[in-house]
Amino acid sequence: MMNTVLILNQDYTPLTVCSVQRAFMLMFLKKADLITQIKEKELRSVTQSFPFPSVIKIKYYVSIPYKGVVMSRHNIFKRDGGKCQYCGTSSDLTIDHVVPRSRGGKSTWTNLVTACKKCNSKKSDYTLEKVGMKLTKAPIKPNYLTFLRMNNGAFRDDWAPYLNPKKVSA
């Protein structure tokens, strides 16, 4: 987690997360400015030391038409925190359709959840009401900003001002 850097667009909106090495190269090539550094660490060469980046801002605006989160098995596990959405266990996980496909359920963000094999087997081809099961939280389609927060486990405190939906002024 400490070896990742948040990259901001020229207008301070979050773009992505990259490695420290990539962020250093962007700063060294004068394509990005350092916004926040980790004071306890530094990058060193044989003769010089450089600040250890945490947040950088690129110098040119990158236009991104729409940034959505691709629906994949891996991303559903990430969204659900790697826990069964019925019992909360973290072992033997799979994907479950809340409304079974045999009953018209689609493979969408709001119909797929992480489930352990035991709960998935118990629910089988029935609705939640029929088997008396409940979800710990309703499945949602994450937006890019929310997903970026979840990207590396817990997001870092020094990233918080830039990951808030409110605009940050320079």
C-alpha positions as CSV (number, residue, x, y, z in Angstrom):
1,M,0.0,0.0,0.0
2,M,2.8,2.4,0.8
3,N,4.4,1.8,-2.6
4,T,1.5,3.3,-4.6
5,V,0.9,6.9,-5.6
6,L,-2.3,8.7,-6.4
7,I,-2.2,10.5,-9.8
8,L,-4.4,13.6,-10.2
9,N,-5.4,15.3,-13.4
10,Q,-4.5,18.9,-13.9
11,D,-7.8,19.9,-12.3
12,Y,-7.1,17.8,-9.2
13,T,-9.5,15.0,-10.1
14,P,-8.2,11.5,-9.4
15,L,-7.0,9.6,-12.5
16,T,-5.4,6.4,-11.3
17,V,-3.0,4.8,-8.9
18,C,0.6,3.9,-10.0
19,S,3.8,2.6,-8.6
20,V,6.3,4.9,-6.8
21,Q,8.8,4.2,-9.6
22,R,6.4,5.4,-12.3
23,A,5.5,8.5,-10.3
24,F,9.1,9.3,-9.8
25,M,9.8,9.1,-13.6
26,L,6.8,11.4,-14.3
27,M,8.3,14.0,-11.8
28,F,11.8,13.5,-13.0
29,L,10.7,14.1,-16.7
30,K,8.9,17.2,-15.5
31,K,5.5,15.8,-16.5
32,A,4.1,15.9,-13.0
33,D,4.4,17.9,-9.8
34,L,4.7,16.5,-6.3
35,I,1.6,17.4,-4.2
36,T,2.1,15.2,-1.1
37,Q,5.1,13.2,0.1
38,I,5.7,10.6,2.8
39,K,8.0,12.4,5.1
40,E,9.5,9.3,6.8
41,K,10.8,7.9,3.5
42,E,12.9,9.1,0.6
43,L,14.1,7.8,-2.7
44,R,17.9,7.7,-3.0
45,S,20.5,7.4,-5.7
46,V,24.2,7.2,-5.2
47,T,24.6,11.0,-4.8
48,Q,21.1,12.4,-4.3
49,S,17.9,11.9,-2.3
50,F,14.4,12.7,-3.5
51,P,11.0,13.0,-1.8
52,F,9.0,9.8,-1.6
53,P,5.7,10.7,-3.5
54,S,2.2,10.0,-2.2
55,V,0.1,12.2,-4.5
56,I,1.3,13.8,-7.8
57,K,-0.5,16.0,-10.3
58,I,0.2,15.8,-14.0
59,K,0.9,19.1,-15.7
60,Y,-1.4,18.6,-18.7
61,Y,-5.1,17.8,-18.7
62,V,-6.1,14.3,-19.7
63,S,-9.6,14.0,-21.2
64,I,-11.3,10.8,-20.2
65,P,-14.8,10.3,-21.7
66,Y,-16.2,7.9,-19.2
67,K,-14.5,5.9,-16.6
68,G,-16.5,3.0,-15.5
69,V,-15.6,-0.1,-13.5
70,V,-15.5,-3.3,-15.6
71,M,-17.7,-6.0,-14.2
72,S,-15.5,-9.0,-13.5
73,R,-15.3,-11.8,-10.9
74,H,-12.2,-10.1,-9.4
75,N,-14.0,-6.7,-9.1
76,I,-17.1,-8.2,-7.5
77,F,-14.9,-9.8,-4.9
78,K,-13.2,-6.5,-4.4
79,R,-16.5,-4.6,-4.1
80,D,-17.7,-7.1,-1.5
81,G,-14.5,-6.9,0.5
82,G,-13.7,-10.6,-0.1
83,K,-16.5,-11.8,2.2
84,C,-19.6,-13.8,1.8
85,Q,-22.5,-11.4,1.6
86,Y,-24.8,-13.9,3.5
87,C,-22.6,-15.1,6.4
88,G,-19.5,-13.0,6.3
89,T,-16.9,-15.7,6.0
90,S,-13.8,-15.1,3.9
91,S,-13.0,-18.7,2.8
92,D,-14.1,-20.9,-0.2
93,L,-15.7,-17.9,-2.1
94,T,-17.6,-17.9,-5.3
95,I,-20.2,-15.7,-7.1
96,D,-23.9,-16.0,-6.6
97,H,-26.9,-14.6,-8.6
98,V,-29.3,-13.0,-6.0
99,V,-32.1,-13.6,-8.4
100,P,-31.2,-16.9,-10.0
101,R,-30.7,-17.0,-13.8
102,S,-33.4,-19.6,-14.1
103,R,-35.9,-17.1,-12.6
104,G,-34.8,-14.3,-15.0
105,G,-31.8,-12.9,-13.1
106,K,-29.1,-11.2,-15.1
107,S,-25.4,-11.1,-14.6
108,T,-25.3,-7.4,-13.5
109,W,-23.5,-5.5,-10.7
110,T,-26.8,-5.4,-8.7
111,N,-27.6,-9.1,-9.1
112,L,-24.1,-10.7,-8.4
113,V,-22.6,-11.0,-4.9
114,T,-19.7,-12.8,-3.3
115,A,-20.9,-16.0,-1.5
116,C,-19.2,-18.9,0.2
117,K,-19.9,-22.3,-1.4
118,K,-21.9,-23.4,1.7
119,C,-24.3,-20.4,1.4
120,N,-24.4,-20.6,-2.4
121,S,-25.4,-24.3,-2.1
122,K,-28.0,-23.5,0.6
123,K,-29.6,-20.8,-1.6
124,S,-29.3,-22.9,-4.7
125,D,-31.9,-22.0,-7.3
126,Y,-34.3,-20.2,-4.9
127,T,-35.0,-16.6,-4.1
128,L,-33.7,-15.1,-0.8
129,E,-37.2,-15.0,0.7
130,K,-37.9,-18.7,-0.1
131,V,-34.8,-19.9,1.8
132,G,-35.0,-17.2,4.5
133,M,-31.6,-15.7,3.8
134,K,-30.6,-12.0,3.9
135,L,-27.8,-10.0,2.3
136,T,-25.4,-8.1,4.7
137,K,-25.5,-5.2,2.2
138,A,-27.3,-4.6,-1.1
139,P,-25.1,-5.1,-4.2
140,I,-24.4,-1.8,-6.0
141,K,-22.6,-0.8,-9.2
142,P,-19.5,1.0,-7.9
143,N,-18.5,4.3,-9.6
144,Y,-14.9,4.8,-10.6
145,L,-14.1,7.1,-7.6
146,T,-15.5,4.6,-5.1
147,F,-13.5,1.8,-6.8
148,L,-10.3,3.8,-6.7
149,R,-10.8,4.2,-2.9
150,M,-11.0,0.4,-2.6
151,N,-8.2,-0.2,-5.0
152,N,-5.4,-1.0,-2.6
153,G,-7.3,-2.1,0.5
154,A,-7.7,0.8,2.8
155,F,-7.1,4.1,1.1
156,R,-4.4,6.4,2.6
157,D,-5.3,9.3,4.8
158,D,-3.3,11.8,2.7
159,W,-5.4,10.8,-0.3
160,A,-8.7,11.7,1.4
161,P,-8.9,15.3,0.2
162,Y,-8.5,14.3,-3.4
163,L,-10.9,11.4,-3.3
164,N,-13.8,13.4,-1.9
165,P,-16.4,14.2,-4.5
166,K,-16.0,17.9,-3.8
167,K,-13.6,19.9,-5.9
168,V,-10.2,20.6,-4.4
169,S,-8.7,24.0,-5.2
170,A,-5.1,24.6,-5.7
